[in-house]
Amino acid sequence: MSQKNSQPNTVFCLASYFKGNDFLRECKDLGHRVFLFSREKILEKEWAWESLDGIIPVDNDGEIRSYLNAVANESRMNKPTHIIALEEGDVITAGRLREHFGLDGMQSSQARLFRDKLSMRFKGEQCGIRQAEFTHPLNYQEVGEFMERVPPPWVLKPRADASAIGIKKLTDSEQVWRAIDKLNENKNLSEQSDAFVLEQFIEGEVYHIDSLINEGKVAVAGANRYGDAPLKIAVHGGVSTSYTIDYNSAERKKLLKANEKVLKAFNFQKGVTHAEFIKSRKDGEFYFLEIGARVGGAYTAEAFEAATGLNIWREWAKIEMATDENPYYPKAKRFDYGGIAVSLAKQEFPDTSAYNDSEIFYRAKREHHVGLVLHSTNLKRVQELLQDYTRRFSKDFLAIAPQPDRP
């Protein structure tokens, strides 16, 4: 069924990093006007130029004022109906812009729940979501009481960075105090301890769920397990893998239920989310880690398509552009299995031609990265290939870089 509208929308897309071309293309294919707002330094990237009615540069700092000025200037000639953040770092900015220009959609206070890990924890605690015990490492008395109450190890996390970036595992109170003191030496408030959360470290296997949501209900969800935890890969390096878990497993049922509880608590109505949970080795329960109102990175979108037959970027665009008169409810085209193997590479452009299995669905094309996405109707085959590729990547390509404190 065609979803084109008689009255085209004017869609302003924010992208501080290069991603989201398929979202831009789908909006244009649906008959809408599409404008991209992006940092000057990435305007030379291979954007979907054919789908853009305009591309507007913003300052490289990516601050709210830069986007506010750019959007206000463009709105004098092209008034937006939608403001969409294609990248996690712009989710709160998009919420503040919607407020400023009186547009529908997630406002900044709600958007913070999908960006700020401390806000996630406060909301999770308020709504009875199973998660790690935590504290804000600002007040010294509260930090001391937390360490007396919660046994080590602990993790110190930036409130606003994605994945395992900037996370430090600490094993005694002296390490915590030294880390806080070092942070507070920074002149920038966003790099001081106020911008972090200190929480209990939970040992276990990490999972991620990627969801398409409409009218407050999950329409399609992909449940996946990481090979090694993202924090371990970030700190020690190695080959990162993940794969779709068994559709009939008790694990999947529990994960989907936990994911829906978070989405309901956070009142997420429509769009796309990437949520992470950890299965505790101590008690076997799933604990909420974090959630973003974004498409997952590291070729998660390609693995989602391998498993479900759906391009998550395009499905997201269809949901955003749907109306009461012309609704859209995505449905999975298949229930197969996807897998990802990815790592840093010592070669600028790694040659993966020796990897010729028929299950290869997608080959990454990014400097100093090697990545293969798999598709199969057989979960065991995906797991076998990922084990093989982990070994071969380590021999053929693997490079290790220090863990970044910022993206």
N, C-alpha and C positions, 0 to 999 in steps of 0.2 A: 504494500500500500504506500502510495506517495505521501510524504509528510510535508510537502512544500506548502507554505502559507501564502494567502493572497496579499497579506500585509507583511512585508519583510521586516525583520528585526535589525537593529543596528548593534552589533556585538563588539564590545571593547575587550580584548584579551590581554592580560598582563603576563609577561614572561621574563623574569630576571635571568633565566637560563634557557638554553636552546632545547625546547621540547614542545610537543603538542601540535605538530603539523597536521596530523590526521583530524584533530578537533577543528582546526581552521578549515580544512578541506570539506569536512562534513557540513559545517555551518554554511559555507558557500554553496555546496551541492543542494542544500535545502532551500536555497533562494534568498539567503540573508546577506546583509552587508557586514563585512568583517574588517576590523582594525586591530593591528598589533602594536602594543606599547612594550618596548624592550630596551635594555641597556645599550648604549652606543657601541660598546665594545663587542657585542655579539650580533650586530646587524649584518655583518658579512657572512653569517652562517647561511646554510641552504634552507631558508624558510620557504613555505609554500606560497611563493610570490603570486602565482596564478590565482590564488584564492583570496588575496588581500585587496581591499579597497583603499587601504592606507597603512603605512608603517610609521610610527611616531617614536623617535628616540627619546629616552629619558636619561638623566645623569647616571653615570656608572655606579654611584653610591646606592642606587636602588631605594632611597629613602621615600617615605610617604609624601613629603613635600614635592619631590621630583615628579611622582606620578600624579599628584593633585594638580600641579601646574600644567602638565602635559594633557591630562584629561579635560581640564577646564578649557584650555585653548582649543582643543579639537571639538569640544561640545558646542562651541559657538556656531559651527557650521554643520556638525553631525552629532545630534543628540542621541546618546546611547539608550537602548532599552535594557541591555544586559551588560554587566561587568563580571568577567570570569578570570579567576586566577589559574593559570596553567601549571604553576609551580608552587610548592609548599611555602616558600618564603614570601609569597605574595598573597596568601590567603587572608591575613588580617588586613593588609592594605586594601584588598578588594572590598572587604566588609566596611571599612571606613569610607571608601569612595562611594559605596552604595548609600550609606547614611548621608553623606554630604550632598549627593545629587538626588536623593529621594527615590532610589530604585528598590524594587523588590529583591529578595534574596537574603542570604545569611549576613547578619550584621556583625560588627567587629567583636562584640562581647561573646557571641556564640562562636565566631570564627576562632577566637583564642583557644577554645576547647580542642581544636584540631591542629594547633600549632605549639601551644605553650604546655610543656609537660607538667608544670606545677598546677596549672589550671585543670589539666586532665585528672591529676591526682585528687585535688580538692573535690571536683565533681564526682569522681569515682567513689570517694569516701562517703560523700553525701548520699549517693544512690545505692550504696551497698554492693558495689562491684568488687569482686575479689582482685586484690592487687598488692604490691609490696608496701610495707610500712615506709613512711617517708617523713621528711621535714624540710623546711626552707632553711638553707644554711646562711641565715642572716643574723638571727638573734643567738648570741653565744650560749645563753642558758638553755634554750630549746635544743640547740645542737648537742650540748652535753647530756641533757636528759634523754635525747633520742639514742645516743650511743650507749647509755647505761641500760636502756630498755631493750634495744634491738642488737643482738650479737653480730659481730663482723663475720664476713666482709660486707662492705657497703660499696655503692657506686655513686659517683658524683657526676651528674649529667647537666649539660647545657639545657636550659628550658626550651630553646627555640631551634635547635638543629635537628636534622633528620637522621634516622638510622643510628649508627654507633659513633658518629663523629663527635669528638671531644670528650667521650665518656672515659672516666678513670675509675679503676677498681682499687679500693683502699682496704687494708687489712688490719689497721690499728688506729687508735684515736690520734696518735701523734701525726700520722700521715694526713688525717683529716684536717687537723689544725694547721699544719704546714700548707696544705693545698688551699685552704681558705685564706690564710695570710698572703700567699702568693697572688691569688686572684685579686685581693683587695689592694694590691700595689698598682693594679692597672688604673690608668686615668679615666678610661672609658667605662661608664656605668654598666654598659651591656656586657662587659667582660669581668665584672666583679662578682663576688659570691651571690649577690642579690639575683643574678641572672642564671642561677643554677638550682638544682634540686638534689638533695641527698637522700638516698633510699636503700632499703635492704637489698642485698644481692641474692637472687634466687637461682640456684643451679638447676639446669634442665634444658630441654629441647625447645627451640624457638619456632613458632609457626606464624604465617601471615595469611590474612584473609582479604581478598580484593573483591569489593562489592559494587554493584550498580543498584541504586536505590531510587524509588519513585513513590511519591505520596506516603513517605515514611515507612515503606516496606522494602525489604531486600528482594529485588527481582532476580538477580543472578549473583552468585557468590562462588569464588574459587578458593578452596582451602588448601594450603601448601605448607610443607615442612622444610626448613633449612637443613642442610647437611651439618656444618659447623655453625655455631651461633655467630651472628654478625659482629658481636663484640670481640670474639676470639679472632676472627678474620681481620678486623680493624687493627687490633693490637699486634698480632703475630704474623699477619699476612697469610697467604694461601689461596686456594681455589674455593670460591663461594659457589655453593649449589643449593638448589631447592627443587621441589617436585610436588605435584598434585598428590594429595593423600587419597587413600581408598574411599570411594564414594559410599560404601556400605559399612564403614568402620564406626565404632562407637566414638572414636576421637573426633571424627568429622561432625557428628551430631552435637557433641559437647561444644566444639568450636563455634559452630553456627549459632548455637543458643547463646554462647557468651558474646559473640559479635553483635547479635540482635539486641542483647541487653544494653550494651554500650551505646549503640545507635539510638535506642529509645531514650536512654538517660540523657544523651546529648542532644536529643530532639532534632536529629538530622532528617531532612525531608526529601531531598532529591539531589542526585549527582553521583559522585564516585568517592569511595574511601579505601584506604589501605591501613589495615589494623594489624598489630602484632601482639601475640600472646606467648607465654612461656609455660610449658608443662613441667611442674616442679618434680624433681627426682625424689624429693622427700615425701610428698603426699599424693603425687599423681594428679593433682588438680591443675586446671588452667588459670593462670594469673594474667590480667590485663597489663600490657606494657605501654602501648601508645597507639594513637590513631591519627591519620592525616586525611584531609579532604582533598585527595590528590590521587593520581595514578602512580602506582609503585614504580620505583626506579630499577636499574640493573636488569632490564629486559623482562620485567614482570608482565608488561603489556603483551609482549610477544608470546610468553608462556600462557597467559590467560587466553589468548586467541587460539593457541595450539589445543588447549583443553576444551574450550567451549565453542570455538568457531566464531567468536565475536571479537571485533576490534573494539577494545574498551574505550579508546578515545572517541571513536565515531558514535558508539552507543551513548556515551556521556553527552555528546553534542545533541543527539536526538532527544534525550531526556530534557536537557536545558531548553531546547527550542519548542518543546511540546506545549500545547495549550489545552484548555478545557474542551474546546471544539475539535481539536485535533490531537488527542492524547497519544502517548507512546509507552509501551510496556515491553522492555527487552526480554527475550527468552533465549536460553542456551540452545545452540543448534546441535550440540553433541556433548556427551559426557565422557571425554577421553582424558588422557594424561599428558601433562606438559612437564618439562624439566629444563633447568638452567644450569650451565657451568660457565663461570666467568672469573677472570683474574686480570691483574695488571700484567703487561707483557714487556719483556726487554726489547723486543722488536717494535719499531714504529708502526709498521703495518704487518701484523702477524699473518703468515700463510697457513690456512687451515685446510688446504686442498687434500692433505693426507687423511683428513677426517671425512669419510665418504659414506657413512651409514645412512640408510634410507630414512631413518627417523629424524634426521636433521631438518628442522622446520625453518630456522633463521640463523644467519651468520652475522655477528656484530661487525660494524664498520666504524671503528673509533680508534684514534691513535693510541698506541701503547696499551691497548686492551684486547683481550681475546675472549670471545663469548660465543657459545652455541646454545640454541634453544631446541628442545626435542619435542616430538609429538609421537604418541603411540596409543593404541587401544589397550596396551598391556603395561600395567604399572611396574611389574618386575623387570621388564625390558628397559624402561626408563631408568630405574635404579641401577641396573647393571652397567648401562652406558655412562651414567654419571660417575660411578666408581672408576670406570676405565678412563674417562676423560680427566678426572682429578689426578690420577697417576701420570697420564701423558702430558697434561698441561704443565705439571710441576717439572717435568723433564724438558719439554719443548719450548715453553714460553715464560714461565713464572718469573715475575719481578716483585720485589717487596719494597714498599716505601713506608716511611714513618707515618704513624697515625696522625692525621691532621687535627688541630684544635678547632678549626673552622672549615666549612666547605670551600 
